[in-house]
Amino acid sequence: MPRTVLRFAGGRELTFGDLGARDGVLGGINAIIVGNYLTTLGRDPQDDLDLLEELSMPVKALSETL
């Protein structure tokens, strides 16, 4: 399903932790909502960027996708 967008969002820190985030990205998650959410505090955005860099996952700016 190459056109499918699978997003990680609020609560993933508590539900999956760092290991779950890593496994999710390797398993096909292709969108991550970073920072604080509407009702939930999130991880530091730099932590997510560091994880993506460590996994050699490219980061595409929103403006490039429009």
PDB file as gemmi writes it, atoms N, CA and C in Angstrom:
CRYST1    1.000    1.000    1.000  90.00  90.00  90.00 P 1                      
ATOM      1  N   MET A   1       0.836  -1.180   0.000  1.00  0.00           N  
ATOM      2  CA  MET A   1       0.000   0.000   0.000  1.00  0.00           C  
ATOM      3  C   MET A   1       0.880   1.242   0.000  1.00  0.00           C  
ATOM      4  N   PRO A   2       1.528   1.519  -1.093  1.00  0.00           N  
ATOM      5  CA  PRO A   2       2.495   2.621  -1.134  1.00  0.00           C  
ATOM      6  C   PRO A   2       1.898   4.001  -0.908  1.00  0.00           C  
ATOM      7  N   ARG A   3       0.591   4.173  -1.100  1.00  0.00           N  
ATOM      8  CA  ARG A   3      -0.019   5.492  -0.908  1.00  0.00           C  
ATOM      9  C   ARG A   3      -0.645   5.658   0.473  1.00  0.00           C  
ATOM     10  N   THR A   4      -0.498   4.673   1.319  1.00  0.00           N  
ATOM     11  CA  THR A   4      -1.082   4.709   2.653  1.00  0.00           C  
ATOM     12  C   THR A   4      -0.187   5.498   3.600  1.00  0.00           C  
ATOM     13  N   VAL A   5      -0.798   6.343   4.417  1.00  0.00           N  
ATOM     14  CA  VAL A   5      -0.063   7.094   5.431  1.00  0.00           C  
ATOM     15  C   VAL A   5      -0.383   6.476   6.791  1.00  0.00           C  
ATOM     16  N   LEU A   6       0.638   5.963   7.458  1.00  0.00           N  
ATOM     17  CA  LEU A   6       0.500   5.400   8.795  1.00  0.00           C  
ATOM     18  C   LEU A   6       1.189   6.348   9.767  1.00  0.00           C  
ATOM     19  N   ARG A   7       0.426   6.917  10.701  1.00  0.00           N  
ATOM     20  CA  ARG A   7       0.967   7.943  11.595  1.00  0.00           C  
ATOM     21  C   ARG A   7       1.076   7.453  13.028  1.00  0.00           C  
ATOM     22  N   PHE A   8       2.167   7.856  13.676  1.00  0.00           N  
ATOM     23  CA  PHE A   8       2.301   7.755  15.125  1.00  0.00           C  
ATOM     24  C   PHE A   8       1.845   9.090  15.688  1.00  0.00           C  
ATOM     25  N   ALA A   9       1.066   9.079  16.741  1.00  0.00           N  
ATOM     26  CA  ALA A   9       0.573  10.333  17.305  1.00  0.00           C  
ATOM     27  C   ALA A   9       0.613  10.274  18.830  1.00  0.00           C  
ATOM     28  N   GLY A  10      -0.222  11.083  19.478  1.00  0.00           N  
ATOM     29  CA  GLY A  10      -0.247  11.213  20.926  1.00  0.00           C  
ATOM     30  C   GLY A  10      -0.435   9.894  21.648  1.00  0.00           C  
ATOM     31  N   GLY A  11       0.299   9.722  22.729  1.00  0.00           N  
ATOM     32  CA  GLY A  11       0.196   8.524  23.534  1.00  0.00           C  
ATOM     33  C   GLY A  11       1.183   7.442  23.160  1.00  0.00           C  
ATOM     34  N   ARG A  12       1.879   7.607  22.044  1.00  0.00           N  
ATOM     35  CA  ARG A  12       2.803   6.555  21.624  1.00  0.00           C  
ATOM     36  C   ARG A  12       3.963   6.390  22.604  1.00  0.00           C  
ATOM     37  N   GLU A  13       4.332   7.467  23.282  1.00  0.00           N  
ATOM     38  CA  GLU A  13       5.434   7.391  24.243  1.00  0.00           C  
ATOM     39  C   GLU A  13       5.075   6.452  25.390  1.00  0.00           C  
ATOM     40  N   LEU A  14       3.828   6.557  25.849  1.00  0.00           N  
ATOM     41  CA  LEU A  14       3.379   5.726  26.963  1.00  0.00           C  
ATOM     42  C   LEU A  14       3.044   4.311  26.508  1.00  0.00           C  
ATOM     43  N   THR A  15       2.458   4.182  25.341  1.00  0.00           N  
ATOM     44  CA  THR A  15       2.007   2.881  24.853  1.00  0.00           C  
ATOM     45  C   THR A  15       3.156   2.035  24.329  1.00  0.00           C  
ATOM     46  N   PHE A  16       4.016   2.623  23.510  1.00  0.00           N  
ATOM     47  CA  PHE A  16       5.065   1.856  22.842  1.00  0.00           C  
ATOM     48  C   PHE A  16       6.461   2.080  23.403  1.00  0.00           C  
ATOM     49  N   GLY A  17       6.721   3.244  23.987  1.00  0.00           N  
ATOM     50  CA  GLY A  17       8.063   3.560  24.463  1.00  0.00           C  
ATOM     51  C   GLY A  17       9.042   3.703  23.307  1.00  0.00           C  
ATOM     52  N   ASP A  18      10.309   3.833  23.619  1.00  0.00           N  
ATOM     53  CA  ASP A  18      11.327   4.040  22.589  1.00  0.00           C  
ATOM     54  C   ASP A  18      11.458   2.834  21.666  1.00  0.00           C  
ATOM     55  N   LEU A  19      11.416   1.633  22.237  1.00  0.00           N  
ATOM     56  CA  LEU A  19      11.568   0.432  21.421  1.00  0.00           C  
ATOM     57  C   LEU A  19      10.402   0.295  20.442  1.00  0.00           C  
ATOM     58  N   GLY A  20       9.184   0.591  20.881  1.00  0.00           N  
ATOM     59  CA  GLY A  20       8.022   0.516  20.009  1.00  0.00           C  
ATOM     60  C   GLY A  20       8.086   1.532  18.892  1.00  0.00           C  
ATOM     61  N   ALA A  21       8.593   2.721  19.197  1.00  0.00           N  
ATOM     62  CA  ALA A  21       8.734   3.749  18.159  1.00  0.00           C  
ATOM     63  C   ALA A  21       9.716   3.278  17.098  1.00  0.00           C  
ATOM     64  N   ARG A  22      10.806   2.711  17.533  1.00  0.00           N  
ATOM     65  CA  ARG A  22      11.817   2.203  16.594  1.00  0.00           C  
ATOM     66  C   ARG A  22      11.222   1.083  15.733  1.00  0.00           C  
ATOM     67  N   ASP A  23      10.535   0.130  16.356  1.00  0.00           N  
ATOM     68  CA  ASP A  23       9.940  -0.989  15.621  1.00  0.00           C  
ATOM     69  C   ASP A  23       8.835  -0.502  14.688  1.00  0.00           C  
ATOM     70  N   GLY A  24       8.071   0.491  15.119  1.00  0.00           N  
ATOM     71  CA  GLY A  24       7.008   1.026  14.278  1.00  0.00           C  
ATOM     72  C   GLY A  24       7.544   1.653  13.013  1.00  0.00           C  
ATOM     73  N   VAL A  25       8.595   2.441  13.147  1.00  0.00           N  
ATOM     74  CA  VAL A  25       9.197   3.089  11.979  1.00  0.00           C  
ATOM     75  C   VAL A  25       9.778   2.032  11.044  1.00  0.00           C  
ATOM     76  N   LEU A  26      10.444   1.053  11.601  1.00  0.00           N  
ATOM     77  CA  LEU A  26      11.007  -0.006  10.764  1.00  0.00           C  
ATOM     78  C   LEU A  26       9.909  -0.870  10.145  1.00  0.00           C  
ATOM     79  N   GLY A  27       8.746  -0.924  10.798  1.00  0.00           N  
ATOM     80  CA  GLY A  27       7.637  -1.726  10.311  1.00  0.00           C  
ATOM     81  C   GLY A  27       6.740  -1.021   9.315  1.00  0.00           C  
ATOM     82  N   GLY A  28       6.969   0.253   9.051  1.00  0.00           N  
ATOM     83  CA  GLY A  28       6.205   0.913   8.008  1.00  0.00           C  
ATOM     84  C   GLY A  28       5.551   2.227   8.378  1.00  0.00           C  
ATOM     85  N   ILE A  29       5.658   2.665   9.644  1.00  0.00           N  
ATOM     86  CA  ILE A  29       5.128   3.980   9.992  1.00  0.00           C  
ATOM     87  C   ILE A  29       5.860   5.009   9.145  1.00  0.00           C  
ATOM     88  N   ASN A  30       5.113   5.874   8.458  1.00  0.00           N  
ATOM     89  CA  ASN A  30       5.767   6.836   7.574  1.00  0.00           C  
ATOM     90  C   ASN A  30       5.392   8.282   7.879  1.00  0.00           C  
ATOM     91  N   ALA A  31       4.777   8.495   9.040  1.00  0.00           N  
ATOM     92  CA  ALA A  31       4.458   9.858   9.473  1.00  0.00           C  
ATOM     93  C   ALA A  31       4.443   9.871  10.997  1.00  0.00           C  
ATOM     94  N   ILE A  32       5.089  10.861  11.569  1.00  0.00           N  
ATOM     95  CA  ILE A  32       5.155  10.987  13.023  1.00  0.00           C  
ATOM     96  C   ILE A  32       4.740  12.403  13.397  1.00  0.00           C  
ATOM     97  N   ILE A  33       3.781  12.503  14.303  1.00  0.00           N  
ATOM     98  CA  ILE A  33       3.405  13.805  14.840  1.00  0.00           C  
ATOM     99  C   ILE A  33       4.332  14.066  16.017  1.00  0.00           C  
ATOM    100  N   VAL A  34       5.083  15.154  15.958  1.00  0.00           N  
ATOM    101  CA  VAL A  34       6.096  15.421  16.972  1.00  0.00           C  
ATOM    102  C   VAL A  34       5.675  16.558  17.891  1.00  0.00           C  
ATOM    103  N   GLY A  35       6.363  16.640  19.016  1.00  0.00           N  
ATOM    104  CA  GLY A  35       6.109  17.710  19.974  1.00  0.00           C  
ATOM    105  C   GLY A  35       4.920  17.405  20.856  1.00  0.00           C  
ATOM    106  N   ASN A  36       4.319  18.454  21.394  1.00  0.00           N  
ATOM    107  CA  ASN A  36       3.160  18.296  22.264  1.00  0.00           C  
ATOM    108  C   ASN A  36       1.896  18.203  21.426  1.00  0.00           C  
ATOM    109  N   TYR A  37       0.924  17.471  21.939  1.00  0.00           N  
ATOM    110  CA  TYR A  37      -0.325  17.241  21.230  1.00  0.00           C  
ATOM    111  C   TYR A  37      -1.416  18.055  21.911  1.00  0.00           C  
ATOM    112  N   LEU A  38      -2.613  17.961  21.399  1.00  0.00           N  
ATOM    113  CA  LEU A  38      -3.721  18.744  21.926  1.00  0.00           C  
ATOM    114  C   LEU A  38      -3.940  18.512  23.424  1.00  0.00           C  
ATOM    115  N   THR A  39      -3.945  17.260  23.850  1.00  0.00           N  
ATOM    116  CA  THR A  39      -4.212  16.958  25.264  1.00  0.00           C  
ATOM    117  C   THR A  39      -3.120  16.132  25.919  1.00  0.00           C  
ATOM    118  N   THR A  40      -2.055  15.827  25.197  1.00  0.00           N  
ATOM    119  CA  THR A  40      -1.009  14.949  25.706  1.00  0.00           C  
ATOM    120  C   THR A  40       0.351  15.587  25.467  1.00  0.00           C  
ATOM    121  N   LEU A  41       1.212  15.555  26.474  1.00  0.00           N  
ATOM    122  CA  LEU A  41       2.581  16.012  26.270  1.00  0.00           C  
ATOM    123  C   LEU A  41       3.325  14.951  25.475  1.00  0.00           C  
ATOM    124  N   GLY A  42       4.130  15.388  24.542  1.00  0.00           N  
ATOM    125  CA  GLY A  42       4.874  14.456  23.706  1.00  0.00           C  
ATOM    126  C   GLY A  42       6.350  14.482  24.019  1.00  0.00           C  
ATOM    127  N   ARG A  43       7.089  13.742  23.213  1.00  0.00           N  
ATOM    128  CA  ARG A  43       8.547  13.725  23.350  1.00  0.00           C  
ATOM    129  C   ARG A  43       9.120  14.991  22.743  1.00  0.00           C  
ATOM    130  N   ASP A  44      10.342  15.256  23.073  1.00  0.00           N  
ATOM    131  CA  ASP A  44      11.055  16.364  22.453  1.00  0.00           C  
ATOM    132  C   ASP A  44      11.203  16.040  20.960  1.00  0.00           C  
ATOM    133  N   PRO A  45      10.834  16.960  20.068  1.00  0.00           N  
ATOM    134  CA  PRO A  45      10.948  16.681  18.628  1.00  0.00           C  
ATOM    135  C   PRO A  45      12.357  16.245  18.212  1.00  0.00           C  
ATOM    136  N   GLN A  46      13.364  16.756  18.890  1.00  0.00           N  
ATOM    137  CA  GLN A  46      14.736  16.371  18.543  1.00  0.00           C  
ATOM    138  C   GLN A  46      14.973  14.885  18.794  1.00  0.00           C  
ATOM    139  N   ASP A  47      14.309  14.308  19.808  1.00  0.00           N  
ATOM    140  CA  ASP A  47      14.440  12.867  20.064  1.00  0.00           C  
ATOM    141  C   ASP A  47      13.938  12.058  18.871  1.00  0.00           C  
ATOM    142  N   ASP A  48      12.814  12.479  18.284  1.00  0.00           N  
ATOM    143  CA  ASP A  48      12.291  11.788  17.105  1.00  0.00           C  
ATOM    144  C   ASP A  48      13.212  11.983  15.906  1.00  0.00           C  
ATOM    145  N   LEU A  49      13.734  13.175  15.723  1.00  0.00           N  
ATOM    146  CA  LEU A  49      14.658  13.419  14.620  1.00  0.00           C  
ATOM    147  C   LEU A  49      15.928  12.589  14.778  1.00  0.00           C  
ATOM    148  N   ASP A  50      16.414  12.479  16.002  1.00  0.00           N  
ATOM    149  CA  ASP A  50      17.603  11.663  16.259  1.00  0.00           C  
ATOM    150  C   ASP A  50      17.334  10.193  15.940  1.00  0.00           C  
ATOM    151  N   LEU A  51      16.144   9.697  16.312  1.00  0.00           N  
ATOM    152  CA  LEU A  51      15.779   8.312  16.021  1.00  0.00           C  
ATOM    153  C   LEU A  51      15.745   8.079  14.515  1.00  0.00           C  
ATOM    154  N   LEU A  52      15.119   8.999  13.776  1.00  0.00           N  
ATOM    155  CA  LEU A  52      15.045   8.841  12.325  1.00  0.00           C  
ATOM    156  C   LEU A  52      16.422   8.884  11.682  1.00  0.00           C  
ATOM    157  N   GLU A  53      17.280   9.743  12.185  1.00  0.00           N  
ATOM    158  CA  GLU A  53      18.648   9.815  11.653  1.00  0.00           C  
ATOM    159  C   GLU A  53      19.399   8.517  11.954  1.00  0.00           C  
ATOM    160  N   GLU A  54      19.245   8.008  13.169  1.00  0.00           N  
ATOM    161  CA  GLU A  54      19.900   6.762  13.560  1.00  0.00           C  
ATOM    162  C   GLU A  54      19.454   5.595  12.677  1.00  0.00           C  
ATOM    163  N   LEU A  55      18.187   5.604  12.274  1.00  0.00           N  
ATOM    164  CA  LEU A  55      17.652   4.535  11.428  1.00  0.00           C  
ATOM    165  C   LEU A  55      17.834   4.812   9.937  1.00  0.00           C  
ATOM    166  N   SER A  56      18.530   5.909   9.612  1.00  0.00           N  
ATOM    167  CA  SER A  56      18.764   6.315   8.215  1.00  0.00           C  
ATOM    168  C   SER A  56      17.453   6.503   7.455  1.00  0.00           C  
ATOM    169  N   MET A  57      16.475   7.098   8.118  1.00  0.00           N  
ATOM    170  CA  MET A  57      15.179   7.387   7.503  1.00  0.00           C  
ATOM    171  C   MET A  57      15.166   8.843   7.067  1.00  0.00           C  
ATOM    172  N   PRO A  58      14.808   9.105   5.822  1.00  0.00           N  
ATOM    173  CA  PRO A  58      14.791  10.502   5.361  1.00  0.00           C  
ATOM    174  C   PRO A  58      13.630  11.262   5.961  1.00  0.00           C  
ATOM    175  N   VAL A  59      13.827  12.547   6.145  1.00  0.00           N  
ATOM    176  CA  VAL A  59      12.766  13.428   6.646  1.00  0.00           C  
ATOM    177  C   VAL A  59      12.396  14.362   5.515  1.00  0.00           C  
ATOM    178  N   LYS A  60      11.121  14.354   5.148  1.00  0.00           N  
ATOM    179  CA  LYS A  60      10.652  15.195   4.061  1.00  0.00           C  
ATOM    180  C   LYS A  60       9.847  16.333   4.647  1.00  0.00           C  
ATOM    181  N   ALA A  61      10.185  17.544   4.263  1.00  0.00           N  
ATOM    182  CA  ALA A  61       9.454  18.712   4.750  1.00  0.00           C  
ATOM    183  C   ALA A  61       8.037  18.708   4.174  1.00  0.00           C  
ATOM    184  N   LEU A  62       7.072  19.197   4.948  1.00  0.00           N  
ATOM    185  CA  LEU A  62       5.688  19.217   4.502  1.00  0.00           C  
ATOM    186  C   LEU A  62       5.543  19.935   3.172  1.00  0.00           C  
ATOM    187  N   SER A  63       6.256  21.044   3.001  1.00  0.00           N  
ATOM    188  CA  SER A  63       6.128  21.828   1.771  1.00  0.00           C  
ATOM    189  C   SER A  63       6.573  21.038   0.536  1.00  0.00           C  
ATOM    190  N   GLU A  64       7.437  20.048   0.712  1.00  0.00           N  
ATOM    191  CA  GLU A  64       7.886  19.231  -0.412  1.00  0.00           C  
ATOM    192  C   GLU A  64       6.828  18.233  -0.834  1.00  0.00           C  
ATOM    193  N   THR A  65       5.876  17.927   0.027  1.00  0.00           N  
ATOM    194  CA  THR A  65       4.868  16.917  -0.281  1.00  0.00           C  
ATOM    195  C   THR A  65       3.629  17.513  -0.916  1.00  0.00           C  
ATOM    196  N   LEU A  66       3.475  18.847  -0.866  1.00  0.00           N  
ATOM    197  CA  LEU A  66       2.270  19.479  -1.380  1.00  0.00           C  
ATOM    198  C   LEU A  66       2.359  19.749  -2.866  1.00  0.00           C  
TER     199      LEU A  66                                                      
END                                                                             
